[in-house]
Amino acid sequence: MLRTEDGVRIDAAHTPPAAGAGDEVGIVVAHGFTGSWRERTARRIVHVLSGYGGVIAFDFRGHGRSGGETTVGDLEILDVEAAVRHARVVGYRRIAVVGFSMGASVAVRHAGLRGGVGAVVSVSGPARWYYRGTKPMRQVHWAIERPLGRWAARVAKRTRIASGQWDPVPMPPYEAAALISPTPLLVVHGDADAFFPLEHAHQLHDGAREPKELWIEPGYGHAESAATPELIHRIGKWITTNLS
């Protein structure tokens, strides 16, 4: 159990590096909205990444066994900071953050606004807020903005969503991406993503400064549930090659 700067308890797990992996590399994994590190898809990703370093996986505030309520990408940068801090306490000197969907937006914003990491990977991440251009995202906004939607998310997904609107509106990911350099940034997006079309990946990548890289994955859907072991292996290799 970790604790954030604003006092929220965060449920987390540490997976040591597999035999042959670098013992100085720590990889923080940030899940998507309504997700959890305890889900099978997330555990599979952690297992693959442990071949490239130790892994800290955690539940964002308002998710699973963590405390508090989710702010859907705003205060969650404090959750990532708590996980990064714990990775340093464990003994990892070179730390990367890999985020999926909402976790991708938080990973980018954390790296841009807080810094202190050696590489950032955004998988299936949004570039900007309030996007409603797809049916799944209209459903997500219903869950966030309506009392009945928040109740359904709490009951069905164990996700507690803070009521009310952002005040102020947090910096969007594409603007935060411009602040990440000289830390390497990898943007990964599928051309079959039902939530965020490819324009989000291009906006993120275009907003960032070098060093940066963009992977458009043919046939890849959205976030953890669609990520193949082969893709996660490639991300792990990219991390070990580019981690500063």
C-alpha positions in Angstrom: 0.0 0.0 0.0 1.5 3.3 -1.1 0.5 6.8 -0.1 0.3 9.8 -2.4 1.4 13.4 -1.5 -2.3 14.3 -0.9 -2.8 11.3 1.4 -4.6 8.8 -0.8 -3.8 5.1 -0.2 -2.8 3.3 -3.4 -2.9 -0.5 -3.8 0.2 -1.7 -5.6 2.3 -4.8 -6.3 6.0 -5.2 -7.0 7.2 -7.9 -9.4 11.0 -8.4 -9.3 12.9 -8.6 -12.6 13.0 -12.1 -14.2 16.3 -13.9 -14.4 18.5 -12.1 -16.9 16.6 -8.8 -16.8 18.4 -5.6 -15.7 18.1 -5.2 -11.9 18.5 -1.5 -12.1 15.5 -0.9 -14.4 12.1 -0.3 -12.9 8.9 -0.1 -15.0 5.8 1.5 -13.6 2.6 0.3 -15.3 -0.5 2.6 -15.2 -3.8 1.0 -16.2 -6.8 2.4 -18.1 -10.1 3.8 -16.7 -12.0 1.3 -14.7 -9.0 -1.1 -14.8 -6.9 -2.7 -12.1 -3.5 -4.3 -11.8 -5.3 -7.4 -10.5 -7.0 -8.0 -13.8 -5.7 -10.9 -15.9 -4.8 -8.7 -18.9 -2.8 -6.4 -16.7 -1.0 -9.3 -14.9 -0.1 -10.7 -18.3 1.5 -7.4 -19.3 3.4 -7.2 -16.0 4.7 -10.7 -16.6 6.1 -9.9 -20.0 7.6 -6.6 -18.9 9.3 -8.3 -15.9 11.6 -9.8 -18.5 13.0 -6.2 -19.0 13.1 -5.0 -15.4 11.2 -4.9 -12.1 7.6 -3.8 -12.4 5.5 -1.7 -10.1 1.8 -2.0 -11.0 -0.9 -0.2 -9.0 -4.5 0.8 -9.0 -5.3 4.5 -9.5 -7.3 6.3 -6.8 -10.9 5.4 -6.9 -10.1 2.0 -8.5 -10.2 -1.4 -6.9 -8.7 -1.5 -3.5 -7.1 2.0 -3.7 -8.7 4.8 -1.7 -10.2 8.1 -2.8 -12.1 8.9 -6.0 -10.9 9.0 -9.6 -10.5 12.4 -11.2 -10.1 10.7 -14.6 -6.6 11.9 -15.3 -6.0 15.0 -13.2 -4.8 14.2 -9.7 -3.7 10.7 -10.9 -0.3 12.1 -11.6 0.2 12.0 -7.8 -0.5 8.2 -8.0 2.1 7.7 -10.6 4.6 9.8 -8.6 4.0 7.5 -5.6 4.7 4.5 -7.7 7.8 6.1 -9.1 9.0 7.0 -5.7 8.5 3.5 -4.5 10.4 2.1 -7.4 13.4 4.2 -6.3 13.0 3.0 -2.7 13.1 -0.6 -3.9 16.4 0.3 -5.6 15.7 0.9 -9.3 17.8 3.7 -10.6 16.4 3.9 -14.2 12.6 4.1 -14.3 10.2 4.0 -17.2 6.4 4.6 -17.0 4.1 2.7 -19.4 0.5 3.9 -19.4 -2.6 2.5 -21.2 -5.6 4.7 -22.2 -6.3 7.0 -19.2 -3.1 5.7 -17.7 -1.3 6.9 -20.9 -2.6 10.4 -20.5 -1.5 10.4 -16.9 2.0 9.0 -17.8 2.5 11.8 -20.3 1.2 14.5 -17.9 3.4 13.2 -15.1 6.5 13.1 -17.2 5.8 16.6 -18.5 4.8 18.2 -15.2 6.7 16.3 -12.6 9.6 14.7 -14.5 12.1 12.4 -12.9 11.7 9.4 -15.2 13.9 8.0 -17.9 11.4 7.0 -20.5 7.6 7.3 -21.1 5.3 5.0 -23.2 1.8 6.1 -24.1 -0.4 3.2 -25.3 -3.9 4.0 -26.8 -3.8 7.4 -25.1 -6.0 10.5 -25.7 -4.3 13.7 -26.8 -7.0 16.0 -25.5 -10.0 16.1 -23.1 -13.7 15.8 -23.7 -13.5 13.7 -26.8 -16.9 12.3 -27.7 -16.4 11.3 -31.3 -16.9 7.6 -30.8 -19.7 5.6 -29.2 -17.4 4.1 -26.5 -16.3 7.6 -25.5 -19.8 8.9 -25.3 -20.5 6.0 -22.9 -17.5 6.9 -20.8 -18.7 10.5 -20.5 -22.1 9.3 -19.5 -20.5 7.3 -16.7 -18.4 10.2 -15.6 -20.9 13.0 -15.8 -24.3 11.5 -14.7 -25.1 10.3 -11.2 -26.6 7.1 -12.6 -23.4 6.5 -14.6 -21.2 7.0 -11.6 -23.4 4.6 -9.6 -23.1 2.0 -12.4 -19.3 2.4 -12.6 -19.1 1.9 -8.8 -21.3 -1.2 -8.8 -20.1 -2.9 -12.0 -16.4 -1.8 -12.1 -15.5 -0.9 -8.5 -14.6 2.5 -9.8 -15.5 5.5 -7.7 -15.7 8.7 -9.8 -15.5 12.2 -8.3 -18.6 14.3 -9.0 -18.4 17.8 -10.3 -16.2 19.3 -13.1 -12.5 20.0 -13.3 -11.6 23.4 -11.8 -9.3 24.4 -13.3 -9.1 22.1 -16.4 -5.8 20.3 -16.2 -3.2 20.6 -19.0 -4.1 18.2 -21.8 -1.7 15.4 -22.7 -0.6 16.9 -26.1 0.5 20.1 -24.3 2.3 18.1 -21.6 4.0 16.1 -24.3 5.9 19.2 -25.3 7.5 19.4 -21.8 8.8 15.8 -21.7 12.0 16.3 -23.7 14.9 15.3 -23.3 13.1 12.2 -21.8 12.3 9.7 -24.7 8.6 9.3 -25.5 7.0 6.4 -27.4 3.5 6.7 -28.6 1.7 3.5 -29.5 -1.7 3.4 -31.1 -3.8 0.9 -33.0 -5.6 1.7 -36.3 -8.6 -0.4 -35.0 -8.9 1.6 -31.7 -12.7 2.0 -31.1 -12.2 4.7 -28.4 -9.6 7.2 -29.8 -8.9 7.4 -33.6 -5.3 7.8 -34.9 -5.6 11.6 -34.8 -4.9 11.4 -31.1 -1.7 9.5 -31.6 -0.5 12.0 -34.2 -1.5 15.0 -32.0 0.5 13.6 -29.1 3.5 12.8 -31.3 3.4 16.1 -33.1 3.2 18.0 -29.8 6.3 16.3 -28.4 9.9 17.2 -29.0 12.7 14.8 -29.8 13.5 12.2 -28.8 10.1 10.7 -29.7 8.8 7.7 -31.7 5.4 6.8 -33.1 4.1 3.2 -33.7 0.9 2.8 -35.6 -0.1 -0.9 -35.0 -2.3 -2.5 -37.8 -5.3 -4.3 -36.4 -4.6 -3.3 -32.8 -7.7 -2.3 -30.8 -7.6 -0.5 -27.5 -5.3 -0.6 -24.4 -4.6 -3.6 -22.2 -7.3 -6.0 -23.5 -6.0 -5.9 -27.1 -2.2 -5.8 -26.4 -0.5 -8.9 -27.6 2.6 -10.4 -25.8 4.6 -9.6 -29.0 3.7 -5.9 -28.7 4.6 -5.8 -25.0 7.9 -7.5 -25.8 8.6 -4.8 -28.4 7.8 -2.1 -25.8 10.1 -3.7 -23.3 12.9 -3.8 -25.8 12.3 -0.1 -26.6 12.5 0.7 -23.0 15.8 -1.0 -22.4 17.2 0.6 -25.6 16.0 4.2 -24.9 15.9 4.4 -21.1 18.1 7.3 -19.9 
